[in-house]
Amino acid sequence: MTTLTTAFAGSPEFAKNILQRLQDSPFAPAVVLTQPDRPKGRGRKLQANPVKTLAQEANIPVLQPINFKAQESLAALAEFNPDVLIVAAYGLILPPSVLALPKFGCINVHASLLPRWRGAAPIERAIMAGDTATGVGIMQMEKGLDTGPIFAERELTISAQTSVLQLEQQLAASGAELLIDVLGHLPMNAQPQNEEGVTYASKLTAEDRRVHWHSSAIDIERQIRALADRMPVTAKLPEVEVQFLAASVLDEPPTTAAPGTLLIARKGRLIVQCGTGQIQIDRLRINKGKGLPMDTAAAINGFQRFLPEGAQFDANDLVDPNL
């Protein structure tokens, strides 16, 4: 069907990439819903999110309801009389009144192979869990959290080097292709989800940024890689706070050093003892100077006095979760 009136709801970069593909298809949206502008940066000025920025560039009307409790928010969407509302990482829960508004309901582009990783952060959680595969699905939305039936899905591989940014871009591209195909075949049947293997990708919080140094080097590297693009993992030494942006797992003989110990900080290498194994920090940000991202060699050259060998990251917070 190529005569659909569509609306689109999304907020972050993942959604923006899908909106871009949709805009170049026969299903360009008549209106875009996105979250309200948020304060960002040192000046805490209100800034538009990626979806709003793209919509404004394309001259698409934008609605930014705080929620749908006010009748005015629903009425504003209803004025466009959408046949279908496409949702991709919107960030707001849609009440039954919105789900029932379009002729074909609301269709979600979800970045996992449901029922694994229902919820807010499926891409990050898949990497943190060490999944070797994930995917993207087009789902009919219903009241439950990502419980609706699936129209189509596609699997993608996660390697040991895949970053969140890379995976997000691949999933958005695949999701946009599947979405456009599904829109072209509406109305169509969707298959109920399997109720076995359900897992939840809970929203990322400040606790996710904390390193549990008693964990394995493999788990800590996955944590760093999963969060580097959005909310980097952070650790403290006596005089500095460090954000880890990239790391490598080392195959080295075991040491007697306590987890979190900075074993080596010289010759372009920063190596930290973990509960099992060691990691090498390859890219980081230090809260000194301009606070810019840098490779390890630059960090040692400029800030070596803040990186003393033998010091422990998060020395005041180290607790073995197994005790």
LINQUIDA-V386842 format. One record per backbone hydrogen bond with DSSP energy under -0.5 kcal/mol. CO is the residue of the C=O (numbers start at 1). NH is the residue of the N-H. If there is no record, write none. Layout:
((CO;NH) (CO;NH))
//
This chain:
((4;6) (5;83) (5;84) (6;30) (6;31) (7;86) (8;33) (9;88) (11;51) (12;16) (13;17) (14;18) (15;19) (16;20) (17;21) (18;22) (19;23) (20;24) (22;25) (25;28) (30;61) (31;8) (32;63) (33;10) (38;47) (40;45) (41;44) (45;40) (47;38) (49;53) (50;54) (51;55) (52;56) (53;57) (54;58) (55;60) (56;59) (61;32) (63;34) (70;73) (70;74) (71;75) (72;76) (73;77) (74;78) (75;79) (77;80) (78;81) (82;103) (83;104) (84;7) (84;86) (85;107) (86;9) (87;109) (88;11) (89;11) (89;12) (93;95) (95;98) (95;99) (96;100) (98;101) (98;102) (102;105) (105;85) (106;141) (107;87) (108;110) (108;139) (110;112) (110;137) (112;114) (113;116) (115;118) (115;199) (118;201) (121;125) (122;126) (123;127) (124;128) (125;129) (126;131) (127;130) (132;158) (134;156) (136;154) (137;110) (137;139) (138;151) (138;152) (139;108) (139;141) (144;146) (144;147) (149;140) (150;191) (152;138) (154;136) (156;134) (157;159) (159;162) (163;167) (164;168) (165;169) (166;170) (167;171) (168;172) (169;173) (170;174) (171;175) (172;176) (173;177) (174;178) (175;179) (176;180) (177;181) (178;182) (179;183) (180;184) (181;185) (182;185) (183;186) (191;150) (199;118) (200;202) (201;120) (201;121) (205;208) (205;209) (206;209) (207;210) (209;234) (211;213) (212;215) (213;275) (215;275) (215;276) (216;220) (217;221) (218;222) (219;223) (220;224) (221;225) (222;226) (223;227) (224;228) (225;164) (227;230) (227;231) (233;244) (234;211) (235;242) (236;314) (240;237) (241;287) (242;235) (242;244) (243;245) (243;285) (244;233) (246;282) (246;283) (248;280) (250;252) (250;278) (258;261) (260;313) (261;263) (261;273) (262;310) (264;271) (266;269) (269;266) (270;281) (271;263) (271;264) (272;279) (273;260) (276;217) (277;274) (278;250) (279;272) (279;281) (280;248) (280;282) (282;296) (283;245) (283;246) (284;294) (285;243) (286;288) (288;291) (294;284) (295;299) (296;300) (297;301) (298;302) (299;303) (300;304) (303;306) (304;307) (308;311) (311;262) (312;315) (314;317) (314;318) (319;321) (320;323))
//
